[in-house]
Amino acid sequence: MSGDGLAILGASPSVGRLLTASDDEPGAPRVIMLGYGYWRREFGGDPGVIGRTLLVSGERHTIVGVLPRFFPLPVVDVDAVVPLDPESDPLRHERNSVNFIRVFGRVLPPATAAAADRELNTLAARLKKQFPTEYAAKVGVKVTPLQEYLATTLKPTLVILLAGVALMIAVALANVLNLLLARAVGRQGDTAIRLALGASSPRIALQFLIEGALLATTAGLIGTWLAHLAISYGASHLGRIAPRIEEARLGLPVLGLVFAVCAIAVVLFSLVSILIARTASPQVVLQGLGDPGSASPAQARLRSSFVVGEVALALIITSATAALLQNLVTLQRVELGYRPDSVFIGRVSLPPKEYQTPADLARFSRAFGTALNASPGVVVAGGVSSSPLSGWLASVPFAPAIGAPSLRRDWPSATYRAVSPGYLEAIAARRIAGRLILDRDDGTAPPVAVVNRTLADKYFGASGAVGRELQIDDNNTGPRVVTIVGVVDDLRELDLRGTHRSPGVHRD
């Protein structure tokens, strides 16, 4: 991360200091900030870690600080942050495009997000004109608020949950109002006697208001306490299935909403009792005390309105629940192109100083694969540059070797994964034609690729893709030719939404 990035985000360190712009300068001492979770797990939350060193990618870094517990980064579970130090990157000037970097900035008044959007799009257009090949597929820039960006995948679910909770609260209020209606009807005699003895209407209304306030306040406090327990439990036990749930907390906006709901409840609860008290004169009520089941036409209409409202809200909740269940069934039936059951994934990061060449990486991959396949209980194992549904998108320009567009900027892009022998078998990818990646497809053999059904049908049609050649631009020296040896079914690489599946190239 760039040295001043943390300050731009307004972060405050839990311990020590933040990274600074001077940490990005060439030749600056190598420093590192620990993630809060990593600091608690590995160092027991010891503030004395400041000044100690860690070995990262074969180089020693001095610990200068610890990130705050809740930190707004697009990548969750950050264990450590080091300065970006772009000038030390050996590939710094190999390519003109750095579109893998996520950029953020703070807009200061009177500037607006729309103005920032226009300025960035002007810069993007200038870059596209300057580097037409590298920026051929870049259509522009869209400025998005950070909170909206972080909640992009969770927002629809949260909105649906909020709507469901609001409907449940409405049903609960209707139930309580019905009970208060029955109670108020039963207390009409008491109210009539008090009015006959000289009690003022405002005094009786104040009593009803206090009763409603006590009821709503008690319910609000109990509900807030239960919500606190639920959030604490979720943060401790549900982090694996609910991303960022540990960041949920009862902040001022939430407490403000609780206060508003309680205030509405107080008004409604008090209003019901006051209306019932005013629906009949004391003489009529006192005459009907011997008939506890009697109720005026106005009271009957009010009770019927509550019942109709409850039934309507219950139907809405039922319909929403049915829609959610239908969506769940639809997600379960999404064709992945592979079988995720009994598949386990582990991420491996290699020190660049010890594995500097493709031959070093290939040697490790073969030894690691051999060890995994020999482990008890392992049916087959393989490696991939980015696992399915990991959220990471990697794409490369490509074109058929025969009939490719003359201009590189006109080449389409395909989802790209580098895989080892055994990977496609491990995820049970459905083979349609040809073969999969084999052990003999090493660095000494001609380069090969496995493509998905969409790419094969679109560019080679009925003639078949096996044996045909592709040009792919996946390196720093220019496009190279690979031979298609197999075709697999379309694989869901990014998410489960929609029906579009990008053409894919899978190679060893």
N, C-alpha and C positions, 0 to 999 in steps of 0.2 A: 504494500500500500504506500502511496505517496506520503511523504513525511507530514505534510500539513492536512492530510485527509481527515484525521481524527478530530483535529481542532475545528475544521469546517463542519463536521457533524455535531459539534457541541458536546463531545464526549468528555467525561471526567474519569481519570484513572481510579481504580479501587485502591491501588498501592503504587507508589513511585510516580513516574511521569509518563506523558504521552510521547509518541514519536514526533519529531520536529522536522522542519524543512532542511536543517543542517545534516540530519541523518541520511538524506538522499544525495549528498554531495559526494563526488568521486574521492575515494581514499578515506572516507569517514569510518570510524570504528563500527564494527558490525554489532548491532543491537537488536533486541527482540522484546516484544510485549507478549505476555501470556494471556490466553483466554481465561475468563473467570472460572469456568467449569474445569478446565485442565489444571489450573492453579489449585483448586480445591481438591481434585482427585489425586494429583501426583505430589503435591507439596503440603497437603493438609491445611491450606489457607495461611501458610506461614508468611508474614510480611517480611521476614528476613531473607527472602529469595532475591531481593534487589541486590545487584552486583555479582551474583553467581553467573556461571556460564553454562550454556547448553550447546551440544554438538548438533548442528542443523546442516544437512547436505554436505557433511564432511568438514564444515567450518565452524569455529567457535563464535558464539554470539553472547553478548553480555545482556542479562535481563535488566531492563530499565523500568518496567512497569507491568501492571495487570489491567486488562480491559475491564470496563464496568460490567456488572452482572447482566444487564439488559442492554444490548447493543444493536442498533438498527443496521445490520449488514444483510445483503441479499443471500449470503451463504450462511447457513446455520451451523452451530457447533464448531465455531472457530477456536482452535487450540492455540494458535500463535499468529502474530503479525510481525513481519519484518519490513524494513524500508524497501520501496520498489527499486531504487538505485538503477535506473534504466541504462546508464552508461556502462555498467559492468556486464550487461547481457551480451554474450558473444554473438548472438544473432540480431543485435540491435539494428544493423544496417543491411541485413539480408533481404528483408521485404519492406515495402513501403506502408503496408497496412498493419495497424495495431488494433483491429476491431474486436480483439478478444478482451480488451481492457474495458471495465465498466466505469463510466465517468459520472460523477455527481458534483453538484455545486450549489451554493446558497445564493438565492436571489434576494437582493436587498432593496427595500423601497427607495424610490418610487417605481423601480423596475418591476415587471410582471413576468409570470411564467410564459405568457404569449410572446412577449418581447424576446425572452431568452430562446424560445422556440424559433422565432424568425432569424435571430442572429446565428444560431447553430445550423440552421438549414442553409443559410448563406455560406457558412464555412464548409458545409458538406458538399454543396454544389461546386465550390471552388476546388476542393480536393478531388472530386469526381472528374472535373475537367483537367486537373493536373495529372491524375493517375487513373486514366479511363479503364485500364485492365483490372487493377486491384479493386476499384470501387464500382465495377460494372453492375453488381447486384445490389448496391446500396441505393435505396430510394429516398432516403432522407432521415431526419431526426425527429423524434417526438419526446417532448419534455413531459415527464410524469412526476407528480409529487412522490416523495420517498415512501410515505406511509401507504399510498395507493399501490406503489410498485411492490412493496413487501407483502401486501395483502391480496395481490391479484388472484392467486389460486384459492385463497380461503374466503374471499369476499362473498361469492354466491352462497356458499354454505352458511356463513355467518348471517347473511340477510335472511335466508330461509329459517334458520334457527330463531332469529329475533322475531320474525313474523309468527312463528309457531308459539313462542313464549308469550307474545302479546295477545294472541287469541286465547291461550290458556288463562292468562290473567283476566281477560274479559269474561270468560266463563266463570272463573272463581268469583269475580266481583258480582256477577249476576246471581250466583248461588247465595252469596252472603246477603245481597240486597233482598232476595226472596225471603231468607230467614229473618232479616230485620223487618220486612214487611209484615210477616206473620206475628212477630214479637210486638211490633207497634200496634197492630190491630188488637192484640191481647191487652195492651196497656192503655187503650183508649179510655177505659173506665177510670183508671187512675189519673190520667191527664184531665179528663172532664171534671172529676172531683176537685182537682187542684185549681182548675180554672174557675169553678163555681165558688171556691173558697177565697178567690181574689188573687191568685198567682197571675203574674203578667206573662203574656206570650213571649216577649224577649227572654225572660228568665228561663222558661221551659225550653225555648230554642237553644239557649246557651248550654243547658244540661245535655240536650241531645248532641250538641256540637262537641262537648267534652267527652261524652261516651264514644262518639265516632272517632275522635282523635286518639283516645286510649286504645281502641281496637286496632286502628290502622297503624299506630306507632308500634304497638307490640308485634303485629304481624311483620312490619318492616324490619324491626330489629332482629327478629328470629330469622327472617329470610336472608338478611345480610350476613348473619352469623353462619347460616348453612351454606351460603354462597362462598364465604371465606374458607370454610372447611373443604368444600368441593374443589375450589381452585388450588388449595394447598395439596390436596390429594392428587389432582390432575398433574400439577407441576412435578410431583415426586414419582408418579407411576405411569403416566401416559405420554411421556416425552417421545417415545419411539413411534407411536401411532398418530400423534397430534403435534406436528411441527410448531415450534414457538409457543406451545402452551405454557411453558415456564415464564413467559413474558406477560401472561395475563395477570391482572391484579385489580383490586377494587380502588380505582382512582377517583378523583373528584367528579369527572363526568358521570361515572357509574353511580356514585352516591347521589349526585344531583338528580339523575333519572329516578332513583329509588324515592327520593324526597318528593319529586313531582307526582309519582304514582300514588304515594301515601296521601299527598294533599288532595288529589282527585278523589281518592277513596273516602277521606274525611268528609268532603263536600257531599258526595253521593250518599254515604251512610247517614249523615245528619239530615240531608234533604228528604230522604224517605220518611224518617220519623216525623219531621216537621210537617210534611205534606199530609201524612195520615192523621196527625193531630188536628189539622185544619179542615179535614174533609167532612166533618159532621159537627153540629152544634152540641154543647154539653147536654141539653135537654134530650136530644135524640139518643145520644150515647148512653145516658143514664137509664133511659127507658128500655134500652136493649141489653142491659147488663145480664139479665137472666138468660139470654141466648148467646152463648159464646161463639157460636158458628156464624153469627150474622155479620155481614159485610156490605158496605155501601156499593152501588154500581161503580163509582170512581175507583174504589179499592180493588174491586174485581177486575176492572180494566187494567189497572196498574200491574196487578199480579199476572194477568194474562200476557201483558207486554214483556215482562221479565221472562216468562216461560218461553214465549216465541223467540226472544233474543237468545236465550240459552240454546234452544234447538238449532237456530240458524248458525250460531258460532260452532256448535258441535259438528254440524254438517260441513262447515268450512274446514275445520281441523281434520275431519275424516277424509275429505277430498284431498287436502294437502298431504296427509299421511299416505294415501293411496298413490299419489303422484311420486312421492319420494321412494316408495317401495318399487314402483315401476322403473324409476331411474336406477335404483340399486340392481334390479334384475337385469336391466339393459347393460350396465357396467360389467356384471358378471358374465354376460354373453358376448362381450367384445372379443373379436378375433385378434389374438396377439401375434399369431404366427409362430409361437413357441409355447412351451409348457413351463411355467414358473414353479410348479410344485416340486418339492425336494431339491430345489436349486439354492445353493448358498453362495454368497458373494463376499469377498474380502478385497480391500484395496491395498495395493503395494506401491510404495514410493522408493525409488532407488537413488542413492547418493550420486550426483552427476560426476563427481571427481573420480569415482571408482568405475563408473559405467559411462565412458565418454563416446564410444562408437557404436554403430548398429550391431557390430559383431559381438561387443560386450553384452548388449541387451539380449541378443539372440541366444548367447551362451547361458545367460541367467534364465531366460524363458524356458529353454529346453531342460535345464537341471531342475527348475522349480516344477515344471509340468510333470517330469518323471517322478519326482518325490510325491506330488499330490496324487498321481494315478496309482502309486504303490501304497497309499495310505488305506487302512482298513475302512470299509464302508463307502469308499469313493468309487463310483461306477465309471465316470469319465470326468476329466477336468481340462480346462483351457483358459486362455487369457483374452481380454478385449480391452481396447483403449478406453471405452466408456460403456458401462453396463446399461441395459435397457431400462427405461423409465427413471434414469438418474437425473434427468433434467438438463443434461449437458448436450449441446448441439455442436457437432463438428461436420462441416461440409467442405467439399472441394469442387473446383470447376472440372468438368469432364466433357468428352465428346467422342462419338464413334471414330475409330481410326480412319475410316473411309467416309468421306462426305462431311467432315467437321467444318463448322463455320470458319471462315478465313480470319476473322478478327477474334482474338482471345476474349474480349469483353462480351462477345455474344454467346460464349459457352454457357450452358446451364450448370447448375450446381446439384450435387447429390449428397445425401447423408453418407458419412464416411466413418467406418470403423476398421481399425487394424486388429486382426484376430490371429490367434495361434491355432495349430491343429488341436482338435478336440472341443473347441468352444461351441461351434454350431451343434455338435452332437450333445454337448452338456445341456444346452437349453432346449434340445429336441426341436430345432428348427425344421420345418417341413421342406424336404428337398423335392423340387419339381423336375429338374433335369440335370444331367451331368453328375458331377461329384462335388464333395466338399474339400476344404483345405486339408492336405495330408502332410506327414512329416517330411516327405521328399521335396515339398515346396519351400526350400530354405534359400539362403542367400546365393547359393551356387546355381540354382535352377532358374529358368525364365520366370519372371514375375507373373503371377496369376491373380484372379479375382473371382469372387462369387457375388452375383447381383441378385436383386429381388425381382419379383414377378412384374411389378410396375415398370421398372426400367427396361426389362427384357421385352415386354409387350410394346412399349412406346417406341423403342428405337430399333428393334429387330423383328418384331411382328412374328408372323407365322414361320418365317425362315429359321427361327431359333437363334438363341444368343450364344449357346455353347460353341466354343471354337472361334468366336468373333473377337475383335480387338477393340480396346478402349484406350483413349488417351486421358490420363488423370494428372492434375497439377497438384501433387501432394508433397512437394519438396522445394528446396531453395534453388534448384538448378534448372527448373522448367519442366514442362509436361513429359511424361514417360508413357510407354505403351505397355499395357497388361493384357493378358489373354483370359477371356471368360471361360472358366472350367465348370461352372455350375450355376443353377438358378434355385433360389429358395423362395418361399412364400413371403409376402410383405410382413415385416416385423414392426411392431409398435415400439418405437425407440424413445419418444419424448413423453407422451401422455396418452390418456384414454379418451380424450375428447375428440369429437368430430369424426369424419369418415376419411379425411385426406391422409394419405401416407406418402411421404416423400420417396422418390426413387433412391435406392441405396446401393452403395458399393462396399463390399466386405472383402478384405484382402488379408494375406498373411504378412 
